[in-house]
Amino acid sequence: MSSAPRASSPIVSASPESFDVGGWRITPLVDGRMRLDGGAMWGVVPKPLWEKLTPPDADNSIDIAIRPFLARKGDFVVVVECGLGDRWDEKAKRIYRIATEPSLVASLASVGVAPEDVTHVVASHCHWDHFGAAVARRGTELVPRFPRARYFAPAIEISNALTPDHVRRASYRAEDVEPLIVAGVLTDYEGSVELLPGLHAHVLGGHSDGVAVITLGDEASSDCAIFWSDVVPTTHHVQPAYIMAFDIDVARSFDVRSQWLARAAERGWLGLFYHDAERATARLVRDGKRYTLR
Ligand SMILES: [Zn+2]
């Protein structure tokens, strides 16, 4: 049985707090929420360990935030990751306990940003819970949700969404991507690239073939934020071996997570967490092979 999301949860904030990092003004947003099986979110980590960190309901599901971030600097109004959107049938809503409110558009409106104000959308990968809000329904058509924005997504993620194989089919929808291509607003990226001044994407893979982390600011210093996407989905997943069962290449996940968690801790970067039900941000401290939150 599904139940309504608990209204008291801290992930739905009526007045999100902004902070300044690396020359960007960053604001956590929200695009609904969902619940996923705790075992799937924790892979081989034993339940006695994870149930203390992310307490499950009777159906073993745990609370999953959908938290895009707004990044503003000069004329740039950037949505980092766009959310799961509102095109879900009753079956999907029941299975994933999806709530589509408050929507990304409402969340942006609460900080005075209209869809037509958004100049860029930067996506880490094209899984439906990260890219479903890229387009919106207008009558019988699907159109870019942000009518003036240029969208960026990893090249391999775009091709996976358009022609997924049987292993990947459940994670992508071509209809999230096709309207952007038709409108001519989608730019692909590969490797490590500066997409906008002071905003870099690094395609890592592991969780998906082309999942990226996004950095905002000066990567050489602590004046930098890193959007972890599903490379590190919550603040509880900061140990390199805490890999989700969803990850397509576990060995690669372990490698890139080890490397980037160490880098983030060494340099004192501020982590931005997409799926954490309680915390939007945290810095890491390394203690031998383990990490704690500062
Ligand atoms: Zn995700």
Residues whose N, C-alpha, C, O or C-beta is under 5 A from the ligand:
A	BS01	ZN	D129 D230
